[in-house]
């Protein structure tokens, strides 16, 4: 019996799918590999390509112990094809094929739908690497630089995961899609990434932390839904990706937490108790809480748009087909077919926000978005505990779902973060108080001065509570290569 728990590093492409016995796919992936390396080398500033980075690499897909830590040069990182262990007698968990044996090959009638579902994460995962390509130049510590690079290499591995599925199951169409994944670039005028949030710049480290907290959390929700797929190879692929995605959200949530902690410490040290005293607070070399709220507003609302329209026949069709479930479908207690079921969906009619009971089948996106909001609110609650503990009268909050939207029923509607419908003039006048301004961006940029001494941190961020892999506080997470 093949060992599909441990990862085989004997081939150019590490894997636990027995690539050695699938010459067609192995050859295709080896042909794709140089283009990927060129893409990687074009992205990361050259001075970091030769640096030794303390990274984790998968050696197993056993959730109890799947990674080892060691120094590696990033272009030499071993990106691999890793699927979670197969579940014996697994069944399709939802839709009209509920209870049938999970598919090991693609049902012909769902080929196009599945290909699109696989291509979307194939576009979004590498896009974030492109967006973050220059952040290492202003890293607030070696600890944070290392975390950035860990996120980057794992997003690259997620691209490999999708490319494997395209090559393995979609023939020539899959090979063409895999090539296209490297052709598109975040922010490109000619060939941008598919979703708007992945064409935005990541200009500073607070943006990076917000992105990995909010946008990677969307990734978690989407991967959880795809992990329910009746197409077993996709399910197994996403189940393992979720083990890596957890670290990316950890980087984001704890990163924002450390920014908040340092701001509160600096305010208390200086005897400033008014969070609105922005000039004095910024003079301390920290980011004021109202600006953190603005950044939260921006990244949360951009992430809401990633869920698509509140009502979607595409989402309904994918659920009905059994190729994409709901968040933790296997733990929900209903008929898993949604026959006759309804779900409350937001509406904006005649200038009023309301909810209507819509068919649950077409409201799949809305339900997933609500699950996301509950998950994101938990992180914001943990941030607020730091502010409360510091004795500062300020509370961060998620803005209303209608604020700053570009997709869905609230597209371009003048709704405040509190959910109040106002005139367009009032809305435009309020935007500088709700979203980061050019001046806010310039101030944050002024703080983005690199700190590369082990154990030292920039003025605007607190050290972590615990080091990666339990390393001591002065551990050299990145051994920089000096030309």
VOPAGU-2260 file (C-alpha; in pm, 1 decimal, decimal comma):
REM VOPAGU-2260
SITE   aa  ch    i         X         Y         Z
SITE  UNK   A    0       0,0       0,0       0,0
SITE  UNK   A    1     131,3     347,4     -90,3
SITE  UNK   A    2     237,5     577,8     193,3
SITE  UNK   A    3      17,6     880,8     132,4
SITE  UNK   A    4      85,2    1040,0     473,1
SITE  UNK   A    5     456,7    1116,3     434,8
SITE  UNK   A    6     583,3    1335,3     151,6
SITE  UNK   A    7     819,6    1193,5    -111,5
SITE  UNK   A    8    1111,2    1427,0    -186,0
SITE  UNK   A    9    1280,0    1198,7    -440,0
SITE  UNK   A   10    1131,2    1379,6    -740,2
SITE  UNK   A   11    1176,1    1741,1    -852,6
SITE  UNK   A   12     826,3    1804,8    -721,6
SITE  UNK   A   13     770,1    1673,3    -365,8
SITE  UNK   A   14     436,9    1496,3    -335,5
SITE  UNK   A   15     226,0    1236,1    -159,5
SITE  UNK   A   16      22,1    1143,5    -470,2
SITE  UNK   A   17     270,0     893,3    -620,8
SITE  UNK   A   18     370,3    1123,6    -905,3
SITE  UNK   A   19     649,1     885,2   -1004,6
SITE  UNK   A   20     393,1     639,7   -1139,1
SITE  UNK   A   21     201,2     905,9   -1334,6
SITE  UNK   A   22     454,3     994,8   -1602,5
SITE  UNK   A   23     216,3    1213,4   -1804,0
SITE  UNK   A   24     135,4    1445,4   -1515,6
SITE  UNK   A   25     491,4    1440,9   -1378,8
SITE  UNK   A   26     629,7    1542,5   -1718,1
SITE  UNK   A   27     372,8    1821,0   -1754,6
SITE  UNK   A   28     449,1    1959,1   -1409,0
SITE  UNK   A   29     825,5    1943,0   -1468,4
SITE  UNK   A   30     767,8    2140,7   -1786,8
SITE  UNK   A   31     564,2    2399,2   -1591,5
SITE  UNK   A   32     823,8    2424,1   -1313,0
SITE  UNK   A   33    1078,1    2660,8   -1485,0
SITE  UNK   A   34     805,9    2914,4   -1558,7
SITE  UNK   A   35     703,4    2908,0   -1196,1
SITE  UNK   A   36    1062,2    2962,4   -1075,9
SITE  UNK   A   37    1098,3    3254,2   -1318,5
SITE  UNK   A   38     775,8    3400,6   -1181,5
SITE  UNK   A   39     906,4    3365,1    -825,6
SITE  UNK   A   40    1247,4    3512,7    -904,0
SITE  UNK   A   41    1086,7    3811,2   -1073,4
SITE  UNK   A   42     873,3    3880,9    -766,7
SITE  UNK   A   43    1099,8    3877,5    -463,0
SITE  UNK   A   44    1365,6    4152,8    -444,1
SITE  UNK   A   45    1698,7    4001,9    -536,6
SITE  UNK   A   46    1875,1    4069,3    -206,7
SITE  UNK   A   47    1635,7    3827,1     -35,0
SITE  UNK   A   48    1670,1    3545,1    -285,8
SITE  UNK   A   49    2008,3    3449,9    -139,1
SITE  UNK   A   50    1910,1    3500,8     224,1
SITE  UNK   A   51    1855,1    3201,1     448,5
SITE  UNK   A   52    1501,5    3205,0     589,0
SITE  UNK   A   53    1380,1    2992,6     880,8
SITE  UNK   A   54    1082,7    2830,5     707,4
SITE  UNK   A   55     858,9    2534,7     773,6
SITE  UNK   A   56     831,9    2268,1     506,2
SITE  UNK   A   57     572,4    1993,5     490,4
SITE  UNK   A   58     713,6    1645,6     547,8
SITE  UNK   A   59     377,2    1480,0     613,7
SITE  UNK   A   60       5,5    1545,5     589,2
SITE  UNK   A   61     -57,9    1413,9     939,3
SITE  UNK   A   62    -213,6    1712,5    1120,2
SITE  UNK   A   63     -33,3    1614,1    1442,9
SITE  UNK   A   64     310,2    1673,1    1297,5
SITE  UNK   A   65     334,4    1772,5     934,9
SITE  UNK   A   66     615,9    2028,3     918,9
SITE  UNK   A   67     982,3    2070,8     995,6
SITE  UNK   A   68    1165,8    2401,4    1040,1
SITE  UNK   A   69    1502,8    2485,9     889,2
SITE  UNK   A   70    1692,8    2755,0     701,7
SITE  UNK   A   71    1641,0    2757,4     325,6
SITE  UNK   A   72    1691,2    2998,7      37,6
SITE  UNK   A   73    1346,7    3075,0     -97,8
SITE  UNK   A   74    1413,0    2982,0    -464,6
SITE  UNK   A   75    1526,5    2642,6    -331,0
SITE  UNK   A   76    1210,3    2589,5    -124,1
SITE  UNK   A   77    1049,8    2256,3    -214,0
SITE  UNK   A   78     698,5    2339,9    -330,1
SITE  UNK   A   79     496,0    2020,7    -339,0
SITE  UNK   A   80     169,0    1849,6    -423,1
SITE  UNK   A   81       4,7    1754,4     -93,6
SITE  UNK   A   82    -338,3    1602,7     -37,6
SITE  UNK   A   83    -492,4    1520,8     299,5
SITE  UNK   A   84    -538,7    1148,8     369,9
SITE  UNK   A   85    -827,0     984,2     190,4
SITE  UNK   A   86   -1135,4     920,8     405,3
SITE  UNK   A   87   -1259,0     566,2     365,6
SITE  UNK   A   88   -1605,2     534,5     209,3
SITE  UNK   A   89   -1645,5     913,1     182,8
SITE  UNK   A   90   -1979,6    1029,5      41,8
SITE  UNK   A   91   -2104,9    1335,9    -145,4
SITE  UNK   A   92   -2222,1    1560,5     141,2
SITE  UNK   A   93   -2487,4    1775,0     -25,4
SITE  UNK   A   94   -2708,7    1837,4    -325,0
SITE  UNK   A   95   -2884,0    1599,1    -558,8
SITE  UNK   A   96   -2604,6    1338,0    -529,2
SITE  UNK   A   97   -2618,8    1337,1    -147,1
SITE  UNK   A   98   -2495,9    1006,8      -7,1
SITE  UNK   A   99   -2343,0     875,5    -329,1
SITE  UNK   A  100   -1975,4     766,0    -317,5
SITE  UNK   A  101   -1742,0    1066,4    -354,0
SITE  UNK   A  102   -1597,7    1097,1    -705,5
SITE  UNK   A  103   -1235,0    1010,8    -774,0
SITE  UNK   A  104   -1273,5    1127,9   -1135,1
SITE  UNK   A  105   -1465,3    1429,8   -1261,6
SITE  UNK   A  106   -1826,2    1367,8   -1366,0
SITE  UNK   A  107   -1844,3    1490,3   -1724,2
SITE  UNK   A  108   -2145,9    1713,9   -1667,2
SITE  UNK   A  109   -1959,7    1911,6   -1399,1
SITE  UNK   A  110   -1627,4    1948,0   -1575,9
SITE  UNK   A  111   -1660,3    2318,3   -1666,2
SITE  UNK   A  112   -1800,3    2413,1   -1324,4
SITE  UNK   A  113   -1522,2    2232,9   -1140,8
SITE  UNK   A  114   -1252,1    2382,0   -1357,7
SITE  UNK   A  115   -1372,2    2731,5   -1274,4
SITE  UNK   A  116   -1383,7    2654,6    -902,2
SITE  UNK   A  117   -1023,4    2532,0    -918,5
SITE  UNK   A  118    -897,9    2820,9   -1130,2
SITE  UNK   A  119   -1025,8    3091,1    -891,5
SITE  UNK   A  120    -796,4    2996,8    -597,6
SITE  UNK   A  121    -526,8    2933,5    -858,8
SITE  UNK   A  122    -549,1    3303,0    -943,6
SITE  UNK   A  123    -590,9    3445,4    -595,5
SITE  UNK   A  124    -320,6    3256,7    -404,7
SITE  UNK   A  125     -22,0    3377,8    -615,2
SITE  UNK   A  126    -178,3    3723,6    -655,3
SITE  UNK   A  127    -115,9    3798,3    -288,1
SITE  UNK   A  128     254,9    3720,9    -337,6
SITE  UNK   A  129     260,5    3975,3    -618,6
SITE  UNK   A  130      85,5    4231,8    -401,8
SITE  UNK   A  131     334,8    4183,5    -116,4
SITE  UNK   A  132     651,6    4168,4    -323,4
SITE  UNK   A  133     823,4    4476,9    -177,1
SITE  UNK   A  134     718,6    4451,3     186,7
SITE  UNK   A  135    1040,9    4283,4     302,3
SITE  UNK   A  136    1224,4    4607,9     225,8
SITE  UNK   A  137    1041,7    4773,2     516,6
SITE  UNK   A  138     999,2    4478,9     755,3
SITE  UNK   A  139     959,3    4590,5    1119,7
SITE  UNK   A  140    1164,9    4291,5    1238,6
SITE  UNK   A  141    1326,9    3970,5    1118,8
SITE  UNK   A  142    1040,2    3783,9    1287,0
SITE  UNK   A  143     788,1    3965,3    1067,8
SITE  UNK   A  144    1002,6    3930,5     757,3
SITE  UNK   A  145    1016,9    3557,8     812,7
SITE  UNK   A  146     639,0    3541,0     854,7
SITE  UNK   A  147     590,9    3731,8     530,3
SITE  UNK   A  148     813,3    3487,0     344,6
SITE  UNK   A  149     638,9    3187,5     503,7
SITE  UNK   A  150     304,2    3318,8     384,0
SITE  UNK   A  151     452,0    3382,2      39,2
SITE  UNK   A  152     601,0    3035,1     -11,6
SITE  UNK   A  153     281,9    2869,8     107,4
SITE  UNK   A  154      66,8    3080,2    -124,3
SITE  UNK   A  155     302,3    2961,1    -396,5
SITE  UNK   A  156     245,3    2602,5    -286,5
SITE  UNK   A  157    -129,0    2658,0    -305,3
SITE  UNK   A  158     -79,3    2757,3    -667,6
SITE  UNK   A  159     100,4    2424,8    -720,6
SITE  UNK   A  160    -193,0    2244,3    -558,9
SITE  UNK   A  161    -439,1    2390,0    -809,5
SITE  UNK   A  162    -203,5    2338,9   -1103,6
SITE  UNK   A  163    -172,4    1970,0   -1016,4
SITE  UNK   A  164    -550,6    1929,7   -1027,8
SITE  UNK   A  165    -564,8    2111,3   -1362,4
SITE  UNK   A  166    -292,6    1890,9   -1514,7
SITE  UNK   A  167    -419,5    1568,8   -1362,0
SITE  UNK   A  168    -787,9    1596,0   -1445,0
SITE  UNK   A  169    -840,5    1848,7   -1726,1
SITE  UNK   A  170    -598,6    1752,1   -2004,2
SITE  UNK   A  171    -511,9    2020,2   -2260,2
SITE  UNK   A  172    -763,0    2267,9   -2114,1
SITE  UNK   A  173    -598,6    2226,6   -1775,4
SITE  UNK   A  174    -248,7    2281,0   -1915,0
SITE  UNK   A  175    -361,3    2601,4   -2085,4
SITE  UNK   A  176    -525,7    2725,9   -1764,5
SITE  UNK   A  177    -208,1    2645,7   -1566,1
SITE  UNK   A  178       1,9    2851,8   -1807,6
SITE  UNK   A  179    -246,9    3138,2   -1784,0
SITE  UNK   A  180    -212,3    3143,5   -1406,2
SITE  UNK   A  181     146,8    3261,8   -1446,6
SITE  UNK   A  182      65,5    3509,1   -1722,3
SITE  UNK   A  183    -173,4    3722,8   -1520,3
SITE  UNK   A  184     -25,9    3967,3   -1267,7
SITE  UNK   A  185    -178,5    4162,4    -981,9
SITE  UNK   A  186    -248,1    4520,4   -1091,6
SITE  UNK   A  187    -157,7    4454,5   -1455,5
SITE  UNK   A  188    -348,0    4669,5   -1706,9
SITE  UNK   A  189    -337,3    4398,7   -1973,6
SITE  UNK   A  190    -387,0    4082,4   -1765,6
SITE  UNK   A  191    -496,6    4159,1   -1408,3
SITE  UNK   A  192    -598,1    3900,9   -1152,4
SITE  UNK   A  193    -964,6    3797,5   -1160,1
SITE  UNK   A  194   -1092,0    3952,4    -835,7
SITE  UNK   A  195   -1064,3    4318,7    -743,6
SITE  UNK   A  196    -916,9    4274,1    -395,5
SITE  UNK   A  197    -619,9    4095,7    -555,0
SITE  UNK   A  198    -532,9    4390,9    -775,9
SITE  UNK   A  199    -502,3    4633,3    -483,7
SITE  UNK   A  200    -157,7    4734,3    -363,0
SITE  UNK   A  201     -25,7    4621,6     -25,9
SITE  UNK   A  202     172,6    4938,2      46,9
SITE  UNK   A  203     259,1    4890,3     413,4
SITE  UNK   A  204     270,7    4633,6     692,4
SITE  UNK   A  205     -57,0    4732,7     855,1
SITE  UNK   A  206    -219,1    4664,5     516,7
SITE  UNK   A  207     -44,2    4326,7     508,1
SITE  UNK   A  208    -170,8    4234,2     853,0
SITE  UNK   A  209    -524,9    4344,9     765,5
SITE  UNK   A  210    -506,6    4153,5     437,5
SITE  UNK   A  211    -391,4    3830,3     598,8
SITE  UNK   A  212    -653,7    3866,6     870,8
SITE  UNK   A  213    -952,2    3955,3     653,2
SITE  UNK   A  214    -877,7    3838,9     298,8
SITE  UNK   A  215    -706,9    3515,3     399,9
SITE  UNK   A  216   -1006,7    3456,1     624,9
SITE  UNK   A  217   -1220,7    3469,2     312,7
SITE  UNK   A  218    -978,4    3211,4     172,8
SITE  UNK   A  219   -1041,7    2995,8     476,8
SITE  UNK   A  220   -1418,3    3010,1     421,9
SITE  UNK   A  221   -1386,3    2925,6      53,1
SITE  UNK   A  222   -1143,3    2640,4     121,6
SITE  UNK   A  223   -1372,0    2501,6     393,8
SITE  UNK   A  224   -1655,9    2500,0     141,2
SITE  UNK   A  225   -1444,0    2332,3    -126,8
SITE  UNK   A  226   -1319,0    2081,8     130,8
SITE  UNK   A  227   -1679,6    1957,8     134,9
SITE  UNK   A  228   -1667,7    1886,7    -239,4
SITE  UNK   A  229   -1796,1    1555,6    -369,0
SITE  UNK   A  230   -1492,3    1557,1    -600,5
SITE  UNK   A  231   -1256,1    1390,7    -356,0
SITE  UNK   A  232    -917,5    1511,9    -491,3
SITE  UNK   A  233   -1034,7    1873,4    -458,1
SITE  UNK   A  234   -1166,1    1806,1    -107,7
SITE  UNK   A  235    -839,1    1647,9       2,6
SITE  UNK   A  236    -634,8    1928,1    -154,9
SITE  UNK   A  237    -830,1    2197,1      29,0
SITE  UNK   A  238    -825,0    2010,5     358,8
SITE  UNK   A  239    -447,8    2023,7     363,6
SITE  UNK   A  240    -437,0    2384,8     241,4
SITE  UNK   A  241    -642,8    2480,1     547,1
SITE  UNK   A  242    -360,8    2368,2     777,2
SITE  UNK   A  243    -137,3    2627,6     609,9
SITE  UNK   A  244    -405,8    2896,7     583,3
SITE  UNK   A  245    -441,5    2895,3     962,5
SITE  UNK   A  246     -89,2    3037,1     996,7
SITE  UNK   A  247    -164,7    3315,6     749,3
SITE  UNK   A  248    -460,0    3432,9     956,9
SITE  UNK   A  249    -245,3    3400,3    1269,8
SITE  UNK   A  250       8,0    3636,8    1111,6
SITE  UNK   A  251    -267,8    3886,9    1035,4
SITE  UNK   A  252    -463,1    3874,9    1358,7
SITE  UNK   A  253    -158,0    3879,8    1585,8
SITE  UNK   A  254       8,6    4143,7    1366,9
SITE  UNK   A  255    -281,0    4386,2    1413,3
SITE  UNK   A  256    -295,0    4292,7    1780,4
SITE  UNK   A  257      72,4    4383,9    1823,7
SITE  UNK   A  258      18,5    4718,0    1646,1
SITE  UNK   A  259    -273,9    4795,7    1879,4
SITE  UNK   A  260     -76,2    4686,1    2184,6
SITE  UNK   A  261     217,0    4914,6    2102,6
SITE  UNK   A  262     -15,8    5209,7    2038,4
SITE  UNK   A  263    -188,9    5159,9    2372,7
SITE  UNK   A  264     142,9    5123,0    2553,4
SITE  UNK   A  265     276,0    5443,3    2398,0
SITE  UNK   A  266     -41,3    5636,0    2484,6
SITE  UNK   A  267     -25,4    5522,1    2845,5
SITE  UNK   A  268     344,2    5598,5    2872,8
SITE  UNK   A  269     282,1    5952,2    2740,8
SITE  UNK   A  270     -28,2    6007,0    2954,2
SITE  UNK   A  271    -258,6    6042,2    2652,3
SITE  UNK   A  272    -609,2    5911,1    2719,4
SITE  UNK   A  273    -794,6    6054,9    2418,2
SITE  UNK   A  274    -768,1    5830,2    2108,9
SITE  UNK   A  275    -878,1    6125,9    1894,7
SITE  UNK   A  276    -562,2    6321,0    1987,3
SITE  UNK   A  277    -411,5    6193,1    1665,4
SITE  UNK   A  278    -130,0    6447,5    1628,4
SITE  UNK   A  279      20,9    6375,2    1968,9
SITE  UNK   A  280     -22,1    6000,2    1928,2
SITE  UNK   A  281     145,0    5993,4    1587,1
SITE  UNK   A  282     432,0    6198,0    1726,3
SITE  UNK   A  283     508,1    5894,0    1945,5
SITE  UNK   A  284     587,4    5690,2    1635,6
SITE  UNK   A  285     279,1    5465,7    1657,6
SITE  UNK   A  286     -41,3    5427,9    1455,4
SITE  UNK   A  287    -346,7    5588,0    1613,9
SITE  UNK   A  288    -654,8    5374,4    1677,8
SITE  UNK   A  289    -890,8    5572,8    1447,9
SITE  UNK   A  290    -654,4    5504,9    1156,0
SITE  UNK   A  291    -646,6    5135,5    1246,2
SITE  UNK   A  292   -1028,8    5143,6    1231,0
SITE  UNK   A  293   -1011,4    5299,1     882,4
SITE  UNK   A  294    -778,0    5024,9     764,2
SITE  UNK   A  295   -1013,4    4766,5     913,4
SITE  UNK   A  296   -1306,3    4925,2     725,5
SITE  UNK   A  297   -1120,4    4908,9     396,1
SITE  UNK   A  298    -995,0    4552,0     412,6
SITE  UNK   A  299   -1313,0    4406,2     558,8
SITE  UNK   A  300   -1531,1    4558,6     288,3
SITE  UNK   A  301   -1294,2    4456,6       9,4
SITE  UNK   A  302   -1310,7    4103,8     147,7
SITE  UNK   A  303   -1692,0    4105,5     158,6
SITE  UNK   A  304   -1693,2    4168,7    -216,0
SITE  UNK   A  305   -1501,7    3843,5    -268,8
SITE  UNK   A  306   -1815,0    3646,9    -178,3
SITE  UNK   A  307   -1997,0    3773,2    -486,8
SITE  UNK   A  308   -2363,7    3862,8    -508,5
SITE  UNK   A  309   -2599,8    3783,1    -223,7
SITE  UNK   A  310   -2809,2    3563,7    -455,1
SITE  UNK   A  311   -2629,0    3342,3    -704,0
SITE  UNK   A  312   -2746,9    3071,0    -941,3
SITE  UNK   A  313   -2382,5    2966,9    -990,7
SITE  UNK   A  314   -2345,0    2901,7    -617,2
SITE  UNK   A  315   -2677,3    2718,2    -614,5
SITE  UNK   A  316   -2570,7    2501,4    -906,7
SITE  UNK   A  317   -2238,8    2413,1    -742,1
SITE  UNK   A  318   -2417,6    2314,6    -421,0
SITE  UNK   A  319   -2683,1    2117,7    -606,6
SITE  UNK   A  320   -2413,4    1933,7    -799,4
SITE  UNK   A  321   -2235,6    1845,8    -473,5
SITE  UNK   A  322   -1906,7    2000,0    -584,2
SITE  UNK   A  323   -1901,4    2284,2    -328,8
SITE  UNK   A  324   -2071,4    2272,7       9,0
SITE  UNK   A  325   -2139,4    2528,4     276,8
SITE  UNK   A  326   -1903,1    2620,0     558,4
SITE  UNK   A  327   -1859,4    2298,4     758,9
SITE  UNK   A  328   -2139,6    2129,9     568,6
SITE  UNK   A  329   -2072,2    1802,4     745,2
SITE  UNK   A  330   -2163,4    1958,9    1081,5
SITE  UNK   A  331   -2489,8    2122,6     973,9
SITE  UNK   A  332   -2818,8    1964,6    1076,2
SITE  UNK   A  333   -3061,0    1994,8     786,2
SITE  UNK   A  334   -3148,8    1793,9     476,2
SITE  UNK   A  335   -2827,7    1911,8     292,3
SITE  UNK   A  336   -3046,0    1968,9     -12,8
SITE  UNK   A  337   -3222,5    2287,9     103,2
SITE  UNK   A  338   -3549,3    2187,4     -56,5
SITE  UNK   A  339   -3803,1    2455,5      36,6
SITE  UNK   A  340   -3562,0    2618,1     287,1
SITE  UNK   A  341   -3519,6    2995,8     309,6
SITE  UNK   A  342   -3242,5    3225,8     430,3
SITE  UNK   A  343   -3252,1    3595,3     520,9
SITE  UNK   A  344   -3082,4    3807,5     256,9
SITE  UNK   A  345   -3001,5    4179,2     265,3
SITE  UNK   A  346   -3184,4    4406,8      21,9
SITE  UNK   A  347   -3157,4    4775,7     -67,5
SITE  UNK   A  348   -3482,6    4904,6    -212,4
SITE  UNK   A  349   -3598,1    5265,7    -248,9
SITE  UNK   A  350   -3319,2    5387,2     -22,9
SITE  UNK   A  351   -3392,0    5145,6     258,1
SITE  UNK   A  352   -3191,6    4851,6     394,0
SITE  UNK   A  353   -3402,6    4546,1     473,5
SITE  UNK   A  354   -3393,3    4168,4     471,0
SITE  UNK   A  355   -3610,6    3920,8     284,8
SITE  UNK   A  356   -3646,0    3545,2     313,8
SITE  UNK   A  357   -3493,1    3411,9      -7,6
SITE  UNK   A  358   -3457,1    3051,5    -124,5
SITE  UNK   A  359   -3165,0    2912,3      74,8
SITE  UNK   A  360   -3028,3    2743,0    -233,9
SITE  UNK   A  361   -2964,3    3071,9    -414,8
SITE  UNK   A  362   -2849,1    3240,2     -91,3
SITE  UNK   A  363   -2543,2    3016,5     -47,1
SITE  UNK   A  364   -2306,4    3314,1     -90,8
SITE  UNK   A  365   -2495,9    3517,2     168,0
SITE  UNK   A  366   -2482,5    3238,4     422,4
SITE  UNK   A  367   -2107,9    3193,2     369,7
SITE  UNK   A  368   -2056,9    3567,5     403,9
SITE  UNK   A  369   -2250,3    3567,0     732,0
SITE  UNK   A  370   -2031,5    3279,7     856,5
SITE  UNK   A  371   -1728,9    3488,8     758,1
SITE  UNK   A  372   -1855,9    3794,5     944,2
SITE  UNK   A  373   -1906,9    3593,2    1263,7
SITE  UNK   A  374   -1555,1    3451,9    1230,5
SITE  UNK   A  375   -1402,5    3795,6    1165,3
SITE  UNK   A  376   -1592,3    3950,2    1457,1
SITE  UNK   A  377   -1419,4    3709,0    1693,0
SITE  UNK   A  378   -1080,5    3848,6    1596,3
SITE  UNK   A  379   -1199,3    4208,8    1638,5
SITE  UNK   A  380   -1326,2    4116,3    1984,0
SITE  UNK   A  381    -981,3    3990,7    2077,5
SITE  UNK   A  382    -827,2    4318,3    1956,6
SITE  UNK   A  383   -1072,4    4517,3    2169,7
SITE  UNK   A  384    -969,7    4327,9    2481,4
SITE  UNK   A  385    -619,7    4473,5    2442,9
SITE  UNK   A  386    -760,9    4826,3    2425,8
SITE  UNK   A  387    -989,2    4762,9    2723,7
SITE  UNK   A  388    -704,0    4617,8    2926,9
SITE  UNK   A  389    -504,1    4934,0    2859,1
SITE  UNK   A  390    -790,6    5143,4    2997,4
SITE  UNK   A  391    -846,7    5336,5    2674,5
SITE  UNK   A  392   -1199,9    5438,2    2574,5
SITE  UNK   A  393   -1215,2    5310,3    2216,7
SITE  UNK   A  394   -1374,6    5012,8    2046,0
SITE  UNK   A  395   -1301,1    4874,5    1701,4
SITE  UNK   A  396   -1595,5    4740,3    1503,8
SITE  UNK   A  397   -1683,6    4580,0    1173,3
SITE  UNK   A  398   -1863,8    4828,6     946,7
SITE  UNK   A  399   -2213,6    4766,1     813,3
SITE  UNK   A  400   -2232,9    4524,3     520,9
SITE  UNK   A  401   -2358,3    4803,1     293,6
SITE  UNK   A  402   -2059,4    5032,0     343,5
SITE  UNK   A  403   -1800,5    5076,5      64,9
SITE  UNK   A  404   -1932,3    4795,2    -152,1
SITE  UNK   A  405   -1854,1    4730,8    -519,2
SITE  UNK   A  406   -2039,0    4400,9    -563,7
SITE  UNK   A  407   -2392,2    4294,2    -471,4
SITE  UNK   A  408   -2707,9    4479,5    -372,9
SITE  UNK   A  409   -2517,8    4760,3    -197,6
SITE  UNK   A  410   -2291,5    4848,7    -490,8
SITE  UNK   A  411   -2193,6    5219,4    -472,3
SITE  UNK   A  412   -2472,0    5301,4    -225,5
SITE  UNK   A  413   -2418,5    5589,6      22,9
SITE  UNK   A  414   -2433,2    5387,9     343,8
SITE  UNK   A  415   -2220,4    5479,7     645,1
SITE  UNK   A  416   -2017,8    5229,1     850,9
SITE  UNK   A  417   -2302,8    5245,3    1106,0
SITE  UNK   A  418   -2555,4    5142,4     838,7
SITE  UNK   A  419   -2722,7    5481,4     794,7
SITE  UNK   A  420   -2834,3    5577,0     444,5
SITE  UNK   A  421   -2721,5    5933,7     366,7
SITE  UNK   A  422   -2701,7    6161,8      64,6
SITE  UNK   A  423   -2415,3    6121,6    -180,0
SITE  UNK   A  424   -2277,5    6457,8     -64,0
SITE  UNK   A  425   -2280,7    6348,7     302,2
SITE  UNK   A  426   -2125,1    6017,3     208,6
SITE  UNK   A  427   -1839,8    6176,4      16,0
SITE  UNK   A  428   -1780,3    6423,9     297,2
SITE  UNK   A  429   -1758,0    6139,8     547,9
SITE  UNK   A  430   -1517,2    5917,7     357,3
SITE  UNK   A  431   -1198,8    6078,3     501,6
SITE  UNK   A  432   -1321,8    5974,0     847,3
SITE  UNK   A  433   -1412,0    5621,4     737,0
SITE  UNK   A  434   -1141,7    5510,5     493,2
SITE  UNK   A  435    -765,0    5573,3     490,5
SITE  UNK   A  436    -678,7    5906,2     330,3
SITE  UNK   A  437    -369,8    5995,5     130,7
SITE  UNK   A  438    -236,9    6166,9     443,6
SITE  UNK   A  439    -299,1    5855,3     653,5
SITE  UNK   A  440    -111,6    5647,0     398,6
SITE  UNK   A  441     179,9    5891,4     395,4
SITE  UNK   A  442     205,4    5881,8     774,5
SITE  UNK   A  443     203,4    5502,2     786,7
SITE  UNK   A  444     465,5    5496,3     511,9
SITE  UNK   A  445     684,5    5726,5     720,3
SITE  UNK   A  446     697,3    5455,0     987,2
SITE  UNK   A  447     796,8    5181,0     742,7
SITE  UNK   A  448    1166,4    5181,3     827,0
SITE  UNK   A  449    1329,6    4836,4     819,2
SITE  UNK   A  450    1459,7    4680,2    1140,8
SITE  UNK   A  451    1698,9    4392,8    1074,5
SITE  UNK   A  452    1876,5    4340,7    1407,4
SITE  UNK   A  453    1767,8    4012,5    1571,3
SITE  UNK   A  454    1526,9    4069,4    1858,5
SITE  UNK   A  455    1459,7    4435,1    1769,9
SITE  UNK   A  456    1124,2    4577,6    1653,2
SITE  UNK   A  457    1005,7    4898,9    1490,9
SITE  UNK   A  458     857,3    5166,0    1716,3
SITE  UNK   A  459     500,6    5102,1    1600,3
SITE  UNK   A  460     469,9    4729,0    1676,7
SITE  UNK   A  461     511,9    4517,5    1991,3
SITE  UNK   A  462     717,1    4194,0    1996,6
SITE  UNK   A  463     523,9    3866,5    1974,1
SITE  UNK   A  464     439,1    3674,4    2288,8
SITE  UNK   A  465     605,2    3356,0    2160,9
SITE  UNK   A  466     859,4    3300,5    1885,9
SITE  UNK   A  467     798,8    3083,3    1580,9
SITE  UNK   A  468     886,9    2720,6    1661,9
SITE  UNK   A  469     936,4    2841,7    2021,5
SITE  UNK   A  470    1258,3    3018,3    1929,4
SITE  UNK   A  471    1403,6    3277,0    2173,2
SITE  UNK   A  472    1334,0    3647,7    2133,2
SITE  UNK   A  473    1667,2    3730,0    1969,4
SITE  UNK   A  474    1655,3    3442,3    1718,7
SITE  UNK   A  475    1782,9    3530,5    1371,3
SITE  UNK   A  476    1478,9    3430,1    1164,6
SITE  UNK   A  477    1635,7    3557,9     843,4
SITE  UNK   A  478    2008,8    3545,3     778,3
SITE  UNK   A  479    2033,2    3831,8     532,9
SITE  UNK   A  480    2263,0    3800,1     235,7
SITE  UNK   A  481    2470,8    4112,6     196,8
SITE  UNK   A  482    2599,6    4161,0    -158,2
